[in-house]
Amino acid sequence: MQVNCINKSRTRRLKSEVSQNQDESTRRKFPAIIPRKPKRGRRSEADAVEHFVRERLERTFESIREQNPEVFENKEKVMKDRLADDEYNSDISDVDEDDDDGGVKETEMVVEEESKSWPLDADVGWGIRASEYFEKHPIRNVVGEDGVEIDWEGEVDDNWVKEINCLEWESFAFHPSPLVVLVFERYNRATDNWKALKELEKAVKVYWNAKDRLPPRSIKIDMNIERDLAYALKVKECPQILFLRGNRILYREKGIRTADELVHMIAHFYYNAKRPSWIDDTALSPPY
């Protein structure tokens, strides 16, 4: 009987200990008070970044003071005091002194875009306004060797030869209709590239004005921007004019031709006209 009583008391103690351990583990896993979630968003991230930067700067300044304590003497605070949350959320205002009345006037730091006090000529930095800078240094287009003004920016808005990128190449090349491609460089040999473009535009206008036949499509590719496409087309020097039909290059014109010569070349390659004398037979692509 004594042995049974001892065993029962031991089992009760073990059960009580196990229940106490379970209670402690559950308390650890499931706290009575739900902890507060950390703040998220741009404001909290900005606070964290500001705190990190300030801490690093304070360490740096402290090490500088230890090495040379005279560096920061007779100087204002290097870093501004941090604003509290209530000051940050409140309307920010700046206090200016009025020289005439000697009083104090509050001016808002935020100016609405539709306000009459909106500055039309803003300060671009270093005490220079934009209007003053461009009066001294006006933007002028480059004048070529032949005296012709080269305006690449204006040509983008008003052009007859569309500029494309490598993503648009397949939609233009894999088509049976005639295609004339100008591979050029804007800022290298600008005079020659500009002249080749203008002569090609004149030739294209001739076919657009003609009513008896469909004009060829014309595009241009900047070699410095679309380098992979220029490499695939095997273009090493600019300007070059490529005559294509159905993703096949018929001829490469490496020289600068006049608009009249280009009209005859387009007529020969696409409209069964007589071959001009300046076309090199060895440069022609073999037939199918």
C-alpha positions in Angstrom: 0.0 0.0 0.0 2.8 2.3 0.8 4.4 1.7 -2.6 1.2 2.5 -4.4 0.8 5.8 -2.4 4.4 6.8 -3.3 3.9 6.1 -7.0 0.6 8.0 -7.0 2.3 11.0 -5.3 5.1 10.9 -7.8 2.8 10.8 -10.8 0.8 13.8 -9.4 4.0 15.8 -9.0 5.1 14.9 -12.5 1.7 15.9 -13.9 1.8 19.2 -12.0 5.4 19.9 -13.2 4.4 19.1 -16.8 1.3 21.4 -16.6 3.4 24.2 -15.1 6.0 23.8 -17.9 3.2 23.8 -20.5 1.7 27.0 -18.9 5.0 28.7 -19.0 5.6 27.7 -22.7 2.1 28.9 -23.7 2.7 32.2 -21.9 6.0 32.6 -23.8 4.3 31.8 -27.1 1.1 33.7 -26.6 1.7 36.8 -24.5 -1.3 38.4 -22.7 -0.6 41.8 -24.3 -0.2 41.9 -28.1 3.0 43.9 -28.9 2.6 47.0 -30.9 3.5 46.7 -34.5 6.5 48.9 -35.7 5.5 51.8 -37.8 5.9 51.4 -41.5 5.9 53.8 -44.4 7.9 56.6 -45.8 7.9 58.6 -42.5 9.3 55.8 -40.4 11.9 54.9 -43.1 13.0 58.5 -43.3 13.3 58.6 -39.5 15.5 55.5 -39.6 17.7 56.9 -42.3 18.0 60.3 -40.6 18.9 58.6 -37.3 21.6 56.5 -39.0 23.1 59.4 -40.8 23.1 61.6 -37.7 24.7 58.9 -35.6 27.5 58.4 -38.2 28.1 62.2 -38.6 28.2 62.7 -34.8 30.9 60.0 -34.5 32.9 61.5 -37.4 32.7 65.0 -35.9 33.7 63.6 -32.4 36.7 61.9 -33.9 37.7 65.2 -35.7 37.3 67.1 -32.4 39.6 64.6 -30.6 42.3 65.0 -33.3 42.0 68.8 -33.7 39.6 70.6 -31.2 40.1 74.0 -32.9 38.4 73.0 -36.1 34.8 73.7 -34.9 35.6 76.7 -32.7 33.6 79.9 -33.3 31.3 78.2 -35.8 27.6 77.5 -35.8 26.1 74.1 -35.4 27.1 71.8 -38.2 23.9 69.8 -38.1 20.5 71.3 -37.5 18.4 70.1 -34.5 16.0 67.4 -35.3 12.3 68.4 -35.4 9.8 66.7 -33.1 6.9 64.9 -34.5 4.4 67.5 -33.5 6.5 70.2 -35.1 7.0 68.1 -38.2 3.3 67.5 -38.6 2.3 71.1 -37.9 2.4 73.8 -40.6 6.0 74.9 -41.2 6.5 78.6 -41.0 9.5 80.9 -41.2 9.9 84.0 -39.2 11.4 87.0 -41.1 12.3 90.3 -39.7 10.7 93.3 -41.2 13.3 96.1 -41.7 10.8 98.9 -42.1 8.5 98.2 -39.1 11.0 96.3 -36.9 8.3 93.7 -36.3 8.0 90.0 -36.9 6.2 88.5 -39.9 5.4 84.9 -40.5 5.7 83.6 -44.0 4.7 80.1 -45.1 7.5 78.0 -46.6 5.1 76.2 -49.0 3.9 78.3 -52.0 1.0 77.1 -54.1 1.6 76.7 -57.8 -1.3 79.0 -58.6 -0.3 81.7 -56.1 0.6 85.1 -57.4 3.8 85.1 -55.4 5.1 82.0 -57.3 8.7 82.8 -58.4 8.7 82.9 -62.2 12.5 82.9 -62.5 13.8 80.4 -59.9 17.4 80.3 -58.6 19.2 77.4 -60.3 22.0 77.4 -57.8 25.2 79.3 -56.9 23.3 82.6 -56.9 22.6 82.4 -60.7 19.1 82.6 -62.2 18.2 80.7 -65.3 17.5 83.8 -67.4 20.8 85.4 -66.5 22.7 82.2 -67.4 21.1 81.7 -70.8 21.6 85.4 -71.7 25.3 85.0 -71.2 25.5 81.5 -72.7 22.7 81.1 -75.3 22.0 77.7 -76.9 22.9 77.8 -80.6 22.7 75.1 -83.3 25.9 73.9 -84.8 26.8 75.4 -88.2 28.4 72.9 -90.6 31.4 73.4 -92.8 29.3 74.5 -95.7 27.5 77.1 -93.6 24.3 75.1 -93.2 22.7 75.1 -89.7 22.5 71.6 -88.1 19.5 71.2 -85.9 19.1 67.6 -84.7 16.7 68.5 -82.0 14.3 70.3 -84.3 14.6 67.5 -86.8 13.1 65.1 -84.4 9.7 67.0 -84.4 9.5 67.6 -88.1 11.0 64.9 -90.3 10.4 62.7 -93.3 12.7 59.9 -92.3 11.6 58.2 -89.1 14.1 57.2 -86.5 13.6 53.8 -85.0 15.3 51.5 -82.4 16.2 47.8 -82.4 12.8 46.8 -81.0 11.0 48.3 -84.0 13.4 46.8 -86.6 11.5 43.6 -87.2 8.2 45.3 -88.0 10.0 47.4 -90.6 12.5 45.0 -92.1 10.4 41.8 -92.4 8.0 43.3 -94.9 8.0 42.9 -98.7 7.6 46.6 -99.5 10.7 48.8 -100.4 12.7 50.1 -97.4 15.5 52.7 -97.4 17.6 52.8 -94.3 20.0 55.6 -93.3 22.6 54.7 -90.7 24.1 57.9 -89.3 25.9 59.5 -86.4 24.6 62.7 -84.9 27.8 64.1 -83.3 30.5 62.6 -85.4 31.0 64.0 -88.9 27.9 66.0 -88.3 28.1 67.9 -91.6 28.2 64.7 -93.8 25.5 63.0 -91.8 23.2 66.0 -91.9 23.8 66.4 -95.6 23.0 62.7 -96.3 19.8 63.0 -94.3 18.6 66.1 -96.1 19.3 64.7 -99.6 17.4 61.5 -98.7 14.5 63.5 -97.5 14.4 65.4 -100.8 14.4 62.1 -102.7 11.6 60.7 -100.6 9.5 63.8 -101.1 9.7 63.3 -104.8 8.0 59.9 -104.5 5.5 61.1 -102.0 4.4 63.8 -104.4 4.2 61.3 -107.3 0.7 59.9 -107.7 1.4 57.0 -110.0 3.4 54.8 -107.6 3.7 53.9 -103.9 6.6 55.7 -102.1 9.2 53.6 -100.4 9.4 53.5 -96.6 12.4 55.4 -95.1 13.9 55.1 -91.7 17.1 56.1 -90.0 19.2 54.5 -87.2 21.7 56.3 -85.0 24.8 54.2 -84.9 26.0 55.4 -81.5 22.6 54.5 -79.9 21.7 51.2 -81.7 25.2 49.7 -81.7 24.0 46.1 -81.8 21.7 46.8 -84.8 24.5 48.6 -86.6 26.8 45.7 -86.0 24.2 43.2 -87.3 23.8 45.4 -90.5 27.7 45.3 -90.8 27.9 49.1 -90.8 31.3 50.4 -89.7 31.3 53.9 -91.2 28.7 56.6 -91.4 26.7 57.8 -93.2 25.5 54.8 -95.2 22.3 54.2 -97.1 20.9 50.7 -97.3 18.4 49.6 -99.9 16.3 46.7 -98.5 13.5 44.5 -99.8 12.0 41.7 -97.7 14.8 41.7 -95.0 17.4 41.4 -97.8 20.0 44.2 -98.4 20.2 45.0 -102.1 22.9 47.6 -102.1 25.0 49.7 -99.7 25.7 53.3 -100.6 28.7 54.6 -98.6 29.1 57.9 -100.4 27.0 61.0 -100.1 24.6 61.2 -103.1 22.5 64.1 -104.2 18.7 63.9 -104.1 18.5 63.4 -107.9 20.9 60.5 -107.8 19.0 58.9 -104.9 15.8 59.2 -106.9 17.4 57.3 -109.8 18.7 54.6 -107.4 15.3 54.1 -105.8 13.7 53.8 -109.2 16.3 51.2 -110.3 16.0 49.0 -107.2 12.3 49.2 -106.6 10.6 50.2 -109.9 12.6 48.4 -112.6 14.3 51.5 -114.0 17.6 51.6 -115.8 20.7 51.1 -113.6 22.6 54.3 -112.9 26.2 54.4 -114.0 27.6 55.2 -110.5 26.3 52.0 -108.9 29.1 49.5 -108.3 28.4 46.1 -109.8 30.6 44.3 -107.3 28.7 45.8 -104.3 25.3 44.5 -105.6 23.9 41.6 -103.6 23.6 38.4 -105.7 20.1 37.4 -106.8 18.1 34.6 -105.1 
